[in-house]
């Protein structure tokens, strides 16, 4: 397989598509990295389901306030105008359609937009958390992920084999090799690494990649 993007580069690419003024929830773990790459001049308001709106970057080591944490139990800072609220109110925001974007990780994404991003397997958190609410409450759901598993199996598949987080909910996938939209229950290729052929990319994808118009080069900075 050709060289692939790092997690930071995938997060950078996803951050470029967050519109100015958006209210955004970032999934626990890898998706939290997206916040580091907010384009200059854009305002983004980050939401965490445990009850903060308008939090900022992580504090310097040694300056953490452990009363200020995100849903992943990591310390955060506050932006001017930040708000605190009850967990139930937080989920009312999610379920009420008040979030513009949710960005999550994934184990599998199906060509119809189904998402599997939780597991009860060894080493896994034995619960789906708020993801089921997020994927059907946010106006746009994007996934960031490696294109294949650690043992080389496709993550973009015809049908998910793992328990579903959401049905038909994903609109765009940013992977280590490509940017893929889900349109009319098909994977539509928008961008791919310039050094990779379409045939090579298709061989690493578990469902057909549709080319609808031009395919741009996926070019990101060193981050």
N, C-alpha and C positions, 0 to 999 in steps of 0.2 A: 504494500500500500504506500502511496505517496506520503510526503510529510503532511501533517495535519495541524489544525489550529490548537493552541493551548486553551485551557478553560478561560483564562483571562481574555484571550482574543475573541472567543465565542461571546463572552459577556459584553465585551466592547461593541461587537457588531449588533447585538440585541439592543443595547442602550441607544444606538443611533436612531432607532425607530420609535422611541418614546416621545410623543408630542409634547410641546410646551404646555405647561399648566395641567398635566395629567396627574391623576391620583392613582398610585401604583402599589400593588402588593408583590413583594418578591418572596419566593419560596425559601424555605430553610436550606442552608448549605450553599452549594454552588451558585444558585440564583442571586444570593445576597451580593455577590461580586458585581452585579450589574450597576449598583449604586455608585461604584467608584468611577464610572465612565460616562456620567451625565454630560452631554455636550455643553460646551461653554455657552452661556446666554439663555439656556432653557431653565425654567422652573419646574421641578418635579416634586410632588408631595407624596412621601412614602407613608404607607399604612401598615401597621402590624396588628395582627388579629387579637393580640392580648391587650390592646387598648391604647395605642398611641397613633396620632396622625401628625406628620411633620417632624419625624425624627431625622437625625443627621448621621454623620460618619461615626465610626468607633472612636472612643476617646484614646488618648495616648496611654501606653502601658503605665500602670500605677495610679492613673487618675479615674479609674472606673467608679461609677456609682451603681451599685448592684440593685438599686431600686429602679433603675432605668435600663430595661432589657427588652429585646425583641422576642418574637415567638420562638426563636431558636435559643433563647436564654443567653444571648450575647449582648454585651454592654453597648449602648448607643448614647449619642448626644441629642440635644433638642435644637431645632431651628426656631427662630423667632415666630411666635404665633402657634407653636405646637399645642396640641390638645390631648388630654387624657379622658378616657371614658370606660365604662363598664364593658366587660367581655361580651355581654349580650348586645349592647349597643354597637359594638364592633361588628358582630355578625349581622346585625340589622343593616349596617352599611353595605356589607358584602352581599347579602341576600336581596337587598333593595336595589341593586344595580347601580350603586354609586361609585364603584371603582372603574376606572377606564381600562386598566391593563393589569393582568396577573401574569407573572413569569415564573414558571415552575421547571423542575427537573423531570426526568422520565426514565422508566425502565423500557417501556414500549409505547409507540404511537402508531395507530392504525390509519390506513389511507382514508377512512371515513371520519377521522378526527377524534376517535376514541383515545383515551389516555389511561395508561396504567403507570402510576408513579409511587406505589406503596407495596409492601410485601410483608408477610408474616414469617419469612424465612430467617435462617440464622443471622444474627447480627443486625437485624432490622428493627426499627421502632414498630411495635406491634399494633399500630393504629394509623388511620389515614389522616388524622388531624383535621384541619380546616380546609384541606384541598378540595374536597367534594363540594363545599359551598363556594369556594373561590372560582372553580372552573365553570360553574353555571351562573355565578353572580356577576363576574367581571364582564365588561363589554367586549374585551378582546383577550384571548388566552394564547400566550406564546410559550414555547418549550425551548430550553437550551440543554444540549446533551452531546455526548460523543456520538458519532454516527453508528458505531458498533459497540458491543459489549467487550469486556476485557478478554473474552475468549473468541472474539471475532464474529459473533452472531449479529445480524442486523437488529437495530432498534426500531427502524421504520418498517412496518410489517403490514401484511394484508389484514390480519385480524389479531387482536391482542390475545395472548394466552394467559396473562396474569389477571388478578382481580382489577376491575375497572375503577378508576377514580371518577371519570366522567364520560358521558356518551356524546360523541359528535361535537366536542367542545373546542378542540384545538384549531387555530387558524393559521399559525405559522410555526415552523420548526427551524431553529438555528443549530446546526451541528458543526462538528469539527471539520467537515468536508463541504458543506453546502447550506444554502438557505432554501427551504421548501415551503410553499404554501399548500394548504388543503382547500381545494375548490371542487365542488360537486363530487365529493367522496373520492378524490384523486389527489395524488402527490404531484404538484406542479413545480418543476424545478425553476428557481429564479436566479440563483447564483451558485457557482461551484469553484473550487480551487483551480486556478489557471493551469496548473501542471497536471491535472487529472482529466482523463478522457471521460466522456459520458458513459462509455461501455464499462470502464473501471468502476465508476461511481454506481452504476446500475448493479454491478456484481456484488456490491456491498449493501444493497438495499433490498428489503424483503418484499417489495411490491413495485409495480411499474412506476417509473418516473416519467411524467408527461412533460414535453417541451411545448409550451404555448407562447410563441413569440421568442424573442432573444433570451439567451442565458448570459448574465453578466459574470465577470470575474469576481470572485470573492477575495477581496484584498483588504487586509487589516494591518494596522501598525504593529510594531513590536511593543508590547505592553507588559 
